[in-house]
Amino acid sequence: MIRIGIDIGGAFTDLVAYDEETGEIIWVKVETTPKDLSEGVINSIIKSKIDLSKVSSIVHGQTLVINTIVTREGAKTGLITTKGHRDILILQRANRRDIYNFRYDKPEPFVPRYLTQEVRERIWGDGTVLQPLVEEDLLTALEKLLKEDVKSICISFINSYVNPVHELKAKEIVSSYLKEKRFEEVLLSVSHEITREWGEYERTNTCVLNAYVLPKWIKYIAKLDDVFRSKGFKGNFYIMLSNGGLSLTRYVVNYPILTVESGPIAGVIGGIAIAEIIGERNIIVLDGGSTTTKASLIENLLPRVTSEYYVGRDRYNPGYPIKVPVIEIAEIGNGGTSIAWIDELGRLRVGPKAAGAEPGPACYGKGGDKPTVTDAYVVNRLINPEYLLGGELKIYRDLAIKVIKPIADHFNVSVEEAAEGIIKIANDNAANVIRIISVQKGFDPRDFTLIAHGGSGPMFAPFIAEDLEIRKIVVPFVPPGVFSAWGMLLTDVRHDYILTRIVEVNNNNIELINKSFEEADKKILEMFEIEGFKISDIYLLHYADMRYKGQEHTVKVPIEVKELKDKDINKIIERFHEYHERHYAFRLPSSPVQIVNFHSVGVAKVKRPPVKETIVKGGLDEAVKESRKIFINGDYLDVFVYDKIKIPTEVTIEGPAVIEDPTSTILVLKGQKAFKDKYGNIIIIRR
């Protein structure tokens, strides 16, 4: 049988397939179709010529959810909440990150005040009912929203995370009303079904964003499923989740917010797999894509998972919080199609706006009239105009020169020097992403190996390594431009469940701690049962979000999956002290310690494609494609250009050099050397 992974990027949609019988890896790239992302997915299937009747599973990572939120092109959404809390989305949080930032821009809620309705109900923080749900209020609120022609509704009551009884009842009433009055097209999201963490604003906003993208999401999934089935597909259709796992579409179809960062996360999973193969444990995974550059730091082969994720967060905007588990990843608008421009002070800038797939860089010849990073690469001959996508995509250097010339004229420099300025700024932007996830969080990037993938990642990486003194770079044996799609074939099915329950960690509370983890485990196993998995095939992981009593922020600490005894309490507390000191540079050994969130993870392992040794013999001369004059570091250099596939194993290439892959170009700078390992990875070492 065949397994398929499909990843949507800003400019290209990638497909990687693995034939379990022959061991063959098939990959294709097609242009992304921004107006209807599903068309690009379908085109990738058609181009691959794979018989879907022979496919056992399709794993899909998409950008529809995040793009819908960022572009604010979702459904008209209404919110029903507790009386007295109508302005929850407007008030947000008073404790701003930087209270002296005079350019602070308060985010505009996705549900305006007139579409927010209140009902009488109230539950105390301990879960007891203070005010029963008034059904008359609920129906009145619902009728008002329907008159405003909302297409999606979010129900989020205060303290429902600790006791969802009123939300359950409200869901039943609203669902019955919509069915009875023939409003079946109006969709419903309920906060406790998405997250059981505290934080009324964050939890409500998470539910609102789920409701906001839900109508478009359901249509998208239904269209893809229908097309796949019509072509003979009878296997499992999985969606990549932001927590680094997979879920069947029949489960995740109602919870699109769980997939908000699904595509980039697959690259992290692939990076961890490469690290395991080559014996590295501490890595930074760099994904240089068409429109963005993303990075994630992995310590001891364990991805860092957080439930504090923000869409659209930048220097001046706190962004929109989403309370779902997400592998920590930093992202910046900086990629191959990022546009270079001159700001009001006359400075050269790159990104965050991008040409994307339509019209794309000027050199694509599809009407693009703005200079991009890709155009700069072409001008300085770092990219072979005849070899992008193995020659499938024609590149026009004269068009790239034309759009970069105004920048050159502005600074009174040559076109090549202007192009190099664009490249260096893009490199600095990418290096800054690495700093965000390492230096700013107490890690030294020199202690990590950089695994670079994506169309532009292997071009950024050598410059980043020089800037941050990273000694080792790995460019995977898998074509870098389709690496995330390959990572999907390695991803396990995973579910997370987080339960807020504040418990002081001491021997008197062992029973309550065990009970809380058992409750979370039960919910996890129910999710897997819905998807048809055997409970015996699931293994569990436990984490606790812990803090010193009186603190606001928590630290996530791993906990053994077993019935905890008295002797385990001191071990847990000491582990928390260690993690807290790592994060905040101090510990308070005499302060009481609390668990705030009980985090249970369930994983069902998938069979991974085996990685085999591929020894290439022969001389280095056989891998030379040409000698090319490139412009780099302010001068023209004649360098050898190598075919990645033909490079012999363990033979050293001295920089400067260019190594070409159909989906990406790998640069080796002066003072660096490269070789191909026994698996086909390109290893670049700084001297």
Secondary structure, 3 states (H helix, E strand, C coil): CEEEEEEECCCEEEEEEEECCCCCEEEEEEECCCCCHHHHHHHHHHHHCCCHHHEEEEEEECCHHHHHHHHCCCCCEEEEEECCCCCHHHHCCCCCCCCCCCCCCCCCCCCCHHHEEEECCEECCCCCEEECCCHHHHHHHHHHHHHCCCCEEEEECCCCCCCCHHHHHHHHHHHHHHHHCCCCCCEEEEHHHHCECCCHHHHHHHHHHHHHHHHHHHHHHHHHHHHHHHCCCCCEEEEECCCCCEEEHHHHCCCHHHHCCHHHHHHHHHHHHHHHHHCCCCEEEEEECCCCEEEEEEECCEECEECCEEECCCCCCCCEEECCCEECCEEECCCCCEEEEECCCCCEEEEEEECCCCCCCHHHCCCCCCCEHHHHHHHCCCCCCCCHHHHCCCCCHHHHHHHHHHHHHHHCCCHHHHHHHHHHHHHHHHHHHHHHHCHHHCCCHHHCEEEEECCCHHHHHHHHHHHHCCCEEEECCCCHHHHHHHHHCCCCEEEEEEEEEEEECCHHHHHHHHHHHHHHHHHHHHHHHHCCCCHHHEEEEEEEEEEECCCCCCEEEEECCCCCCHHHHHHHHHHHHHHHHHHHCCCCCCCCEEEEEEEEEEEECCCCCCCCCCCCCCCHHHHEEEEEEEEECCEEEEEEEEEHHHCCECCCEECCEEEEECCEEEEECCCEEEEECCCCCEEEEEC
